[in-house]
Amino acid sequence: MDDLLRLAVEEDASDVHLSVGAPPTLRIRGQLSKLEVPPLTPEDTEQLARGITSEANWRRVVEEGTVDFGIPFKDKNRFRVSVYRQKGFFGSVLRLIPKTLKTLKEIGLPPVVEGDGQALEVGRFLYDSRTSTNRLRVQSLPQSSSCA
């Protein structure tokens, strides 16, 4: 797993996908890139997932079918991890958490949300970024809405 995570950091991958029947796959700038290694077996995916999952979290994935948690990597990076059971097999998706926040322009927000937001007609808005589709949605919320 360390080699996979190191490669993800070096290649600036946003995600590492580990599923039965496919080689480990990196998402780099929105594109899936399969590593040139043999497809993972059920034993491979379970061993990789168990290697980064605490005993308590492993019980949750076995009992509930999924668990999400974070892990540090090499004292410099963090990954958000989702371990799941699908069709009787274990799989994992690990998302590299960026070290720095991107600017509004870098994440594609329209100019209307820059500055103090006074150009907006309502006082609250919701940012919904789905990195798997590389799309961004900005939605105005009514004044009475609460965001937690």
ChimeraX commands (.cxc) that place a marker at each C-alpha (Angstrom):
marker #1 position 0.00,0.00,0.00 radius 0.5
marker #1 position 2.85,2.40,0.77 radius 0.5
marker #1 position 4.09,2.12,-2.83 radius 0.5
marker #1 position 0.62,2.88,-4.19 radius 0.5
marker #1 position 0.15,5.90,-1.94 radius 0.5
marker #1 position 3.65,7.19,-2.70 radius 0.5
marker #1 position 2.91,6.89,-6.43 radius 0.5
marker #1 position -0.41,8.72,-5.97 radius 0.5
marker #1 position 1.40,11.59,-4.23 radius 0.5
marker #1 position 4.17,11.71,-6.85 radius 0.5
marker #1 position 1.69,11.69,-9.75 radius 0.5
marker #1 position -0.61,14.22,-8.06 radius 0.5
marker #1 position -3.48,11.74,-8.28 radius 0.5
marker #1 position -6.72,12.72,-6.57 radius 0.5
marker #1 position -7.82,9.12,-5.97 radius 0.5
marker #1 position -6.60,5.54,-5.74 radius 0.5
marker #1 position -9.19,2.89,-6.66 radius 0.5
marker #1 position -8.73,-0.72,-5.52 radius 0.5
marker #1 position -11.29,-3.27,-6.69 radius 0.5
marker #1 position -11.38,-6.96,-7.50 radius 0.5
marker #1 position -10.69,-7.85,-11.13 radius 0.5
marker #1 position -8.94,-4.58,-12.02 radius 0.5
marker #1 position -5.41,-3.34,-11.47 radius 0.5
marker #1 position -4.94,-0.49,-8.99 radius 0.5
marker #1 position -6.18,2.67,-10.70 radius 0.5
marker #1 position -5.20,6.31,-10.16 radius 0.5
marker #1 position -7.39,9.28,-11.01 radius 0.5
marker #1 position -5.06,11.95,-12.40 radius 0.5
marker #1 position -6.60,15.26,-13.50 radius 0.5
marker #1 position -9.98,13.57,-13.84 radius 0.5
marker #1 position -8.77,10.65,-15.97 radius 0.5
marker #1 position -8.58,7.07,-14.70 radius 0.5
marker #1 position -5.18,5.49,-15.26 radius 0.5
marker #1 position -4.81,1.75,-14.61 radius 0.5
marker #1 position -1.40,0.66,-13.41 radius 0.5
marker #1 position 0.37,-1.91,-15.56 radius 0.5
marker #1 position 0.17,-4.72,-13.03 radius 0.5
marker #1 position -2.05,-7.82,-12.82 radius 0.5
marker #1 position -5.68,-7.34,-11.74 radius 0.5
marker #1 position -6.32,-7.47,-8.01 radius 0.5
marker #1 position -7.73,-10.66,-6.51 radius 0.5
marker #1 position -10.25,-10.77,-3.67 radius 0.5
marker #1 position -7.37,-11.65,-1.35 radius 0.5
marker #1 position -5.35,-8.64,-2.60 radius 0.5
marker #1 position -8.12,-6.11,-2.00 radius 0.5
marker #1 position -8.93,-7.51,1.45 radius 0.5
marker #1 position -5.26,-7.52,2.47 radius 0.5
marker #1 position -4.72,-3.95,1.22 radius 0.5
marker #1 position -7.86,-2.71,3.01 radius 0.5
marker #1 position -7.06,-4.53,6.25 radius 0.5
marker #1 position -3.55,-3.08,6.22 radius 0.5
marker #1 position -4.86,0.48,6.65 radius 0.5
marker #1 position -8.07,-0.18,8.61 radius 0.5
marker #1 position -8.31,-0.33,12.41 radius 0.5
marker #1 position -9.98,-3.36,13.96 radius 0.5
marker #1 position -13.03,-1.27,14.98 radius 0.5
marker #1 position -13.42,0.10,11.45 radius 0.5
marker #1 position -12.95,-3.36,9.95 radius 0.5
marker #1 position -15.82,-4.66,12.09 radius 0.5
marker #1 position -17.97,-1.80,10.75 radius 0.5
marker #1 position -17.23,-2.61,7.12 radius 0.5
marker #1 position -17.96,-6.30,7.73 radius 0.5
marker #1 position -21.21,-5.55,9.60 radius 0.5
marker #1 position -22.45,-2.45,7.73 radius 0.5
marker #1 position -20.81,-2.83,4.33 radius 0.5
marker #1 position -18.83,0.41,4.36 radius 0.5
marker #1 position -16.67,2.66,6.52 radius 0.5
marker #1 position -14.94,6.02,5.97 radius 0.5
marker #1 position -11.90,7.33,7.83 radius 0.5
marker #1 position -8.68,9.26,7.34 radius 0.5
marker #1 position -5.06,8.12,7.45 radius 0.5
marker #1 position -1.76,10.00,7.54 radius 0.5
marker #1 position 0.91,9.13,5.00 radius 0.5
marker #1 position 4.62,9.78,5.52 radius 0.5
marker #1 position 3.98,12.65,7.96 radius 0.5
marker #1 position 3.30,14.95,5.01 radius 0.5
marker #1 position 0.04,13.83,3.44 radius 0.5
marker #1 position -3.38,12.55,4.42 radius 0.5
marker #1 position -5.86,10.37,2.62 radius 0.5
marker #1 position -9.59,10.07,3.11 radius 0.5
marker #1 position -10.41,6.37,2.83 radius 0.5
marker #1 position -13.62,4.56,1.96 radius 0.5
marker #1 position -13.56,0.78,2.41 radius 0.5
marker #1 position -16.62,-1.07,1.18 radius 0.5
marker #1 position -18.01,-4.52,0.48 radius 0.5
marker #1 position -19.65,-4.96,-2.90 radius 0.5
marker #1 position -20.88,-8.22,-4.43 radius 0.5
marker #1 position -19.17,-10.09,-1.59 radius 0.5
marker #1 position -15.74,-8.53,-2.16 radius 0.5
marker #1 position -13.86,-5.72,-0.46 radius 0.5
marker #1 position -12.73,-2.60,-2.29 radius 0.5
marker #1 position -11.28,0.76,-1.35 radius 0.5
marker #1 position -11.07,4.29,-2.64 radius 0.5
marker #1 position -8.45,6.62,-1.16 radius 0.5
marker #1 position -8.60,10.36,-1.83 radius 0.5
marker #1 position -5.48,12.47,-1.40 radius 0.5
marker #1 position -6.33,15.48,0.72 radius 0.5
marker #1 position -4.66,18.56,-0.78 radius 0.5
marker #1 position -2.05,20.29,1.39 radius 0.5
marker #1 position -3.17,23.76,0.30 radius 0.5
marker #1 position -6.53,25.25,-0.53 radius 0.5
marker #1 position -7.14,26.23,-4.13 radius 0.5
marker #1 position -8.24,29.74,-5.05 radius 0.5
marker #1 position -11.81,30.41,-6.11 radius 0.5
marker #1 position -10.62,30.80,-9.69 radius 0.5
marker #1 position -8.68,27.50,-9.57 radius 0.5
marker #1 position -11.78,25.57,-8.53 radius 0.5
marker #1 position -13.89,27.26,-11.19 radius 0.5
marker #1 position -16.21,29.43,-9.13 radius 0.5
marker #1 position -17.90,32.23,-11.01 radius 0.5
marker #1 position -16.64,35.77,-10.31 radius 0.5
marker #1 position -19.90,36.67,-8.53 radius 0.5
marker #1 position -18.77,34.77,-5.40 radius 0.5
marker #1 position -15.44,36.58,-5.13 radius 0.5
marker #1 position -14.93,39.46,-2.74 radius 0.5
marker #1 position -17.48,40.02,-0.01 radius 0.5
marker #1 position -20.35,38.31,-1.88 radius 0.5
marker #1 position -22.52,41.46,-1.95 radius 0.5
marker #1 position -23.28,40.92,-5.63 radius 0.5
marker #1 position -25.32,37.87,-4.65 radius 0.5
marker #1 position -29.08,38.27,-4.35 radius 0.5
marker #1 position -29.28,35.97,-1.32 radius 0.5
marker #1 position -27.09,35.70,1.72 radius 0.5
marker #1 position -26.10,32.06,1.49 radius 0.5
marker #1 position -24.89,29.79,-1.25 radius 0.5
marker #1 position -23.85,26.18,-1.54 radius 0.5
marker #1 position -20.79,24.90,-3.38 radius 0.5
marker #1 position -21.15,21.37,-4.69 radius 0.5
marker #1 position -18.00,19.99,-6.27 radius 0.5
marker #1 position -18.00,16.51,-7.69 radius 0.5
marker #1 position -14.41,15.75,-8.62 radius 0.5
marker #1 position -15.29,12.54,-10.42 radius 0.5
marker #1 position -17.15,14.59,-13.04 radius 0.5
marker #1 position -15.02,17.75,-12.84 radius 0.5
marker #1 position -18.19,19.82,-12.57 radius 0.5
marker #1 position -19.02,22.52,-10.10 radius 0.5
marker #1 position -22.43,23.78,-9.10 radius 0.5
marker #1 position -23.13,26.96,-7.16 radius 0.5
marker #1 position -26.65,27.13,-5.77 radius 0.5
marker #1 position -28.26,30.05,-4.00 radius 0.5
marker #1 position -30.09,29.16,-0.82 radius 0.5
marker #1 position -33.08,31.02,0.61 radius 0.5
marker #1 position -32.31,33.32,3.54 radius 0.5
marker #1 position -34.15,30.96,5.90 radius 0.5
marker #1 position -31.90,27.98,5.05 radius 0.5
marker #1 position -29.31,26.87,7.52 radius 0.5
marker #1 position -26.03,25.28,6.56 radius 0.5
marker #1 position -24.13,23.18,9.04 radius 0.5
marker link #1:1,2 radius 0.2
marker link #1:2,3 radius 0.2
marker link #1:3,4 radius 0.2
marker link #1:4,5 radius 0.2
marker link #1:5,6 radius 0.2
marker link #1:6,7 radius 0.2
marker link #1:7,8 radius 0.2
marker link #1:8,9 radius 0.2
marker link #1:9,10 radius 0.2
marker link #1:10,11 radius 0.2
marker link #1:11,12 radius 0.2
marker link #1:12,13 radius 0.2
marker link #1:13,14 radius 0.2
marker link #1:14,15 radius 0.2
marker link #1:15,16 radius 0.2
marker link #1:16,17 radius 0.2
marker link #1:17,18 radius 0.2
marker link #1:18,19 radius 0.2
marker link #1:19,20 radius 0.2
marker link #1:20,21 radius 0.2
marker link #1:21,22 radius 0.2
marker link #1:22,23 radius 0.2
marker link #1:23,24 radius 0.2
marker link #1:24,25 radius 0.2
marker link #1:25,26 radius 0.2
marker link #1:26,27 radius 0.2
marker link #1:27,28 radius 0.2
marker link #1:28,29 radius 0.2
marker link #1:29,30 radius 0.2
marker link #1:30,31 radius 0.2
marker link #1:31,32 radius 0.2
marker link #1:32,33 radius 0.2
marker link #1:33,34 radius 0.2
marker link #1:34,35 radius 0.2
marker link #1:35,36 radius 0.2
marker link #1:36,37 radius 0.2
marker link #1:37,38 radius 0.2
marker link #1:38,39 radius 0.2
marker link #1:39,40 radius 0.2
marker link #1:40,41 radius 0.2
marker link #1:41,42 radius 0.2
marker link #1:42,43 radius 0.2
marker link #1:43,44 radius 0.2
marker link #1:44,45 radius 0.2
marker link #1:45,46 radius 0.2
marker link #1:46,47 radius 0.2
marker link #1:47,48 radius 0.2
marker link #1:48,49 radius 0.2
marker link #1:49,50 radius 0.2
marker link #1:50,51 radius 0.2
marker link #1:51,52 radius 0.2
marker link #1:52,53 radius 0.2
marker link #1:53,54 radius 0.2
marker link #1:54,55 radius 0.2
marker link #1:55,56 radius 0.2
marker link #1:56,57 radius 0.2
marker link #1:57,58 radius 0.2
marker link #1:58,59 radius 0.2
marker link #1:59,60 radius 0.2
marker link #1:60,61 radius 0.2
marker link #1:61,62 radius 0.2
marker link #1:62,63 radius 0.2
marker link #1:63,64 radius 0.2
marker link #1:64,65 radius 0.2
marker link #1:65,66 radius 0.2
marker link #1:66,67 radius 0.2
marker link #1:67,68 radius 0.2
marker link #1:68,69 radius 0.2
marker link #1:69,70 radius 0.2
marker link #1:70,71 radius 0.2
marker link #1:71,72 radius 0.2
marker link #1:72,73 radius 0.2
marker link #1:73,74 radius 0.2
marker link #1:74,75 radius 0.2
marker link #1:75,76 radius 0.2
marker link #1:76,77 radius 0.2
marker link #1:77,78 radius 0.2
marker link #1:78,79 radius 0.2
marker link #1:79,80 radius 0.2
marker link #1:80,81 radius 0.2
marker link #1:81,82 radius 0.2
marker link #1:82,83 radius 0.2
marker link #1:83,84 radius 0.2
marker link #1:84,85 radius 0.2
marker link #1:85,86 radius 0.2
marker link #1:86,87 radius 0.2
marker link #1:87,88 radius 0.2
marker link #1:88,89 radius 0.2
marker link #1:89,90 radius 0.2
marker link #1:90,91 radius 0.2
marker link #1:91,92 radius 0.2
marker link #1:92,93 radius 0.2
marker link #1:93,94 radius 0.2
marker link #1:94,95 radius 0.2
marker link #1:95,96 radius 0.2
marker link #1:96,97 radius 0.2
marker link #1:97,98 radius 0.2
marker link #1:98,99 radius 0.2
marker link #1:99,100 radius 0.2
marker link #1:100,101 radius 0.2
marker link #1:101,102 radius 0.2
marker link #1:102,103 radius 0.2
marker link #1:103,104 radius 0.2
marker link #1:104,105 radius 0.2
marker link #1:105,106 radius 0.2
marker link #1:106,107 radius 0.2
marker link #1:107,108 radius 0.2
marker link #1:108,109 radius 0.2
marker link #1:109,110 radius 0.2
marker link #1:110,111 radius 0.2
marker link #1:111,112 radius 0.2
marker link #1:112,113 radius 0.2
marker link #1:113,114 radius 0.2
marker link #1:114,115 radius 0.2
marker link #1:115,116 radius 0.2
marker link #1:116,117 radius 0.2
marker link #1:117,118 radius 0.2
marker link #1:118,119 radius 0.2
marker link #1:119,120 radius 0.2
marker link #1:120,121 radius 0.2
marker link #1:121,122 radius 0.2
marker link #1:122,123 radius 0.2
marker link #1:123,124 radius 0.2
marker link #1:124,125 radius 0.2
marker link #1:125,126 radius 0.2
marker link #1:126,127 radius 0.2
marker link #1:127,128 radius 0.2
marker link #1:128,129 radius 0.2
marker link #1:129,130 radius 0.2
marker link #1:130,131 radius 0.2
marker link #1:131,132 radius 0.2
marker link #1:132,133 radius 0.2
marker link #1:133,134 radius 0.2
marker link #1:134,135 radius 0.2
marker link #1:135,136 radius 0.2
marker link #1:136,137 radius 0.2
marker link #1:137,138 radius 0.2
marker link #1:138,139 radius 0.2
marker link #1:139,140 radius 0.2
marker link #1:140,141 radius 0.2
marker link #1:141,142 radius 0.2
marker link #1:142,143 radius 0.2
marker link #1:143,144 radius 0.2
marker link #1:144,145 radius 0.2
marker link #1:145,146 radius 0.2
marker link #1:146,147 radius 0.2
marker link #1:147,148 radius 0.2
view
